[in-house]
Amino acid sequence: MKISYSEIFERNREWVAKTIAEDPDFFKRLEAGQTPPILWIGCSDSRVPANQITGTQPGEVFVHRNIANMVVHTDMNMLSVLDYSVNVLKVEHIIVCGHYGCGGVLAAMGNMQVGLIDNWLRHIKDVYAMYQSELDVIEDEHTRGRRFVELNVIEQVHDLSKTSIVQNAWARGQVLHLHGMVYDLGNGLLKDMEMNITDSCNLEEVYRLNTKRASV
């Protein structure tokens, strides 16, 4: 389904009118500020809109999206969103949500050169290398791709726990839960990866930061 540029404004006016009819104070509440309890790190894929698939309203979920829902430790965009959501908004849950059939993940399974995005896909390829012994024995490519999506989500959640932003929040006693889930485009359902990381205790020692600032 294609939508024209002018249709965006038409649909916007229709949405505003419908929203006000149902809740006259809706926009006044939004204007007053935001206190979302959740940070959502999802894929940029247009078929995976965070609010719609979770049934949440504007103001309830703080959202960051990139190709293949990656948590890259040098990505200042992602880190800035993470820092703001944890240290200013005080979110209590961070969700990394992947989706089956993710183009970025599937591209990372192969060796076809795409362009600039190859440098981004390299981070996903690192995940494949970590789980190569498990993935290579899955003969069906479709099944292997679905499992790779799940493993990528798991690793991105672990990478969240390795950031100084998250570890410092835990060190000062802030409530912060890290979760992973996968969205199935075929049926609209979310799969819980059953992750609920609340501290750095299970991190390998090399990733566990001394949260007491060293004097310089």
C-alpha positions as CSV (number, residue, x, y, z in Angstrom):
1,M,0.0,0.0,0.0
2,K,1.4,3.3,-1.1
3,I,0.6,6.6,0.6
4,S,1.2,10.0,-0.9
5,Y,2.8,13.0,0.8
6,S,-0.5,15.0,0.9
7,E,-2.3,12.0,2.4
8,I,-0.1,12.2,5.5
9,F,-1.7,15.5,6.4
10,E,-5.2,14.3,5.6
11,R,-4.7,11.2,7.9
12,N,-3.2,13.4,10.6
13,R,-6.3,15.7,10.7
14,E,-8.6,12.6,10.8
15,W,-6.5,11.1,13.6
16,V,-6.6,14.4,15.6
17,A,-10.3,14.7,15.2
18,K,-11.0,11.1,16.2
19,T,-8.6,11.4,19.2
20,I,-10.2,14.6,20.5
21,A,-13.7,13.1,20.1
22,E,-12.7,10.1,22.2
23,D,-10.5,12.0,24.7
24,P,-10.7,15.9,24.7
25,D,-7.7,16.2,27.1
26,F,-5.4,13.8,25.2
27,F,-3.1,16.4,23.7
28,K,-3.0,18.5,26.8
29,R,-1.6,15.6,28.7
30,L,1.0,14.9,26.1
31,E,2.0,18.5,26.1
32,A,2.6,18.4,29.8
33,G,5.5,16.0,29.5
34,Q,6.5,12.3,29.2
35,T,7.2,9.6,31.8
36,P,7.4,6.4,29.8
37,P,8.3,3.3,31.8
38,I,9.8,1.5,28.8
39,L,12.6,2.1,26.4
40,W,12.1,0.1,23.2
41,I,15.1,-0.7,20.9
42,G,13.6,-2.1,17.7
43,C,14.2,-2.5,14.0
44,S,13.7,0.3,11.5
45,D,11.5,-2.0,9.5
46,S,8.2,-0.2,8.6
47,R,6.2,-3.3,9.5
48,V,7.2,-3.2,13.2
49,P,5.8,-0.1,14.8
50,A,6.4,-0.3,18.6
51,N,3.2,1.4,19.8
52,Q,0.9,-0.5,17.5
53,I,2.2,-4.0,18.1
54,T,2.3,-3.5,21.9
55,G,-1.1,-1.7,22.1
56,T,0.5,1.3,23.8
57,Q,-0.4,4.9,23.5
58,P,1.9,8.0,22.7
59,G,3.8,8.8,25.9
60,E,4.0,5.2,27.1
61,V,7.1,3.9,25.2
62,F,10.3,5.8,24.4
63,V,11.6,4.4,21.1
64,H,14.9,4.0,19.3
65,R,15.1,2.1,16.0
66,N,17.9,1.1,13.8
67,I,18.6,-1.7,11.2
68,A,18.3,-5.0,13.0
69,N,17.7,-3.5,16.5
70,M,21.4,-3.4,17.3
71,V,23.1,-2.2,20.5
72,V,26.5,-1.1,19.2
73,H,28.8,0.3,21.9
74,T,30.2,3.0,19.6
75,D,26.8,4.2,18.3
76,M,26.4,7.6,19.8
77,N,22.8,7.8,18.6
78,M,21.8,4.7,20.5
79,L,23.9,5.6,23.6
80,S,22.3,9.1,23.7
81,V,18.8,7.6,23.7
82,L,19.9,5.1,26.3
83,D,21.4,7.7,28.5
84,Y,18.4,10.0,28.3
85,S,15.9,7.3,29.0
86,V,17.8,5.8,31.9
87,N,19.1,8.9,33.6
88,V,16.4,11.5,32.8
89,L,13.2,9.6,32.1
90,K,14.1,6.8,34.6
91,V,12.6,4.0,32.6
92,E,12.3,0.7,34.4
93,H,12.3,-1.6,31.5
94,I,14.4,-1.7,28.3
95,I,13.2,-4.0,25.6
96,V,15.2,-5.1,22.6
97,C,12.7,-6.4,20.0
98,G,13.8,-8.1,16.8
99,H,11.5,-9.6,14.2
100,Y,11.5,-12.7,12.0
101,G,12.4,-12.1,8.4
102,C,14.6,-9.1,9.3
103,G,16.4,-8.0,6.2
104,G,19.5,-6.9,8.1
105,V,19.9,-10.2,9.9
106,L,19.3,-12.2,6.7
107,A,21.8,-10.1,4.8
108,A,24.4,-10.7,7.5
109,M,24.0,-14.5,7.0
110,G,25.4,-14.2,3.5
111,N,28.4,-12.6,1.7
112,M,26.8,-10.4,-0.8
113,Q,28.2,-6.9,-0.7
114,V,25.4,-4.3,-0.3
115,G,27.2,-1.0,0.2
116,L,27.7,1.3,3.2
117,I,25.5,-0.9,5.3
118,D,28.1,-3.7,5.1
119,N,29.9,-1.9,7.9
120,W,26.8,-2.1,10.1
121,L,26.1,-5.7,9.1
122,R,29.5,-6.5,10.4
123,H,28.2,-6.2,13.9
124,I,25.5,-8.8,13.1
125,K,28.0,-11.1,11.5
126,D,29.9,-11.1,14.8
127,V,26.9,-12.6,16.4
128,Y,26.7,-15.3,13.7
129,A,30.3,-16.1,14.4
130,M,29.6,-16.5,18.1
131,Y,26.9,-19.1,17.4
132,Q,28.2,-20.5,14.2
133,S,28.4,-24.1,15.5
134,E,24.7,-23.9,16.4
135,L,23.5,-22.1,13.3
136,D,25.4,-24.0,10.6
137,V,23.8,-27.3,11.6
138,I,20.3,-25.9,10.8
139,E,19.9,-27.0,7.2
140,D,16.7,-25.2,6.4
141,E,17.7,-21.5,5.7
142,H,14.3,-20.2,6.8
143,T,14.6,-21.9,10.2
144,R,18.2,-20.9,10.5
145,G,17.3,-17.2,9.8
146,R,14.6,-17.3,12.5
147,R,17.0,-18.7,15.1
148,F,19.6,-16.1,14.1
149,V,17.1,-13.4,14.8
150,E,16.5,-14.8,18.2
151,L,20.2,-15.1,19.0
152,N,20.8,-11.6,17.8
153,V,18.2,-10.2,20.2
154,I,19.8,-12.2,23.1
155,E,23.2,-10.8,22.4
156,Q,21.9,-7.2,22.0
157,V,20.3,-7.5,25.5
158,H,23.6,-8.7,26.9
159,D,25.4,-5.8,25.2
160,L,23.0,-3.4,27.0
161,S,24.2,-4.8,30.3
162,K,27.8,-4.2,29.3
163,T,27.3,-0.4,28.9
164,S,28.4,2.0,31.6
165,I,25.0,3.7,31.5
166,V,23.2,0.6,32.6
167,Q,25.8,-0.6,35.1
168,N,26.0,2.8,36.8
169,A,22.2,2.8,37.1
170,W,22.3,-0.6,38.8
171,A,25.1,0.5,41.1
172,R,23.1,3.4,42.5
173,G,20.1,1.1,43.1
174,Q,18.0,2.2,40.2
175,V,15.4,-0.4,39.1
176,L,16.2,-1.4,35.6
177,H,15.1,-4.6,33.8
178,L,16.5,-5.7,30.5
179,H,14.3,-7.9,28.2
180,G,14.4,-9.4,24.7
181,M,11.5,-10.3,22.5
182,V,10.8,-11.2,18.8
183,Y,7.9,-10.1,16.7
184,D,6.4,-12.5,14.2
185,L,5.2,-10.7,11.1
186,G,3.2,-13.8,10.1
187,N,0.8,-13.7,13.0
188,G,1.4,-10.4,14.8
189,L,2.5,-12.0,18.0
190,L,5.5,-11.2,20.2
191,K,7.7,-14.0,21.5
192,D,9.2,-13.5,25.0
193,M,12.9,-14.5,25.0
194,E,12.5,-14.9,28.8
195,M,15.2,-12.5,29.7
196,N,15.0,-10.3,32.8
197,I,18.5,-9.0,33.6
198,T,18.5,-6.8,36.6
199,D,22.2,-6.6,37.6
200,S,25.7,-7.2,36.3
201,C,26.4,-10.3,38.5
202,N,26.3,-12.7,35.6
203,L,28.6,-10.6,33.3
204,E,32.0,-12.0,32.5
205,E,34.5,-10.2,34.8
206,V,36.2,-8.3,31.9
207,Y,32.9,-6.6,31.2
208,R,32.0,-5.8,34.8
209,L,32.9,-2.2,35.4
210,N,34.1,-0.7,38.6
211,T,31.4,1.8,39.1
212,K,33.3,3.8,41.6
213,R,34.9,6.5,39.4
214,A,38.7,6.2,39.4
215,S,40.6,9.4,40.3
216,V,42.6,10.8,37.5
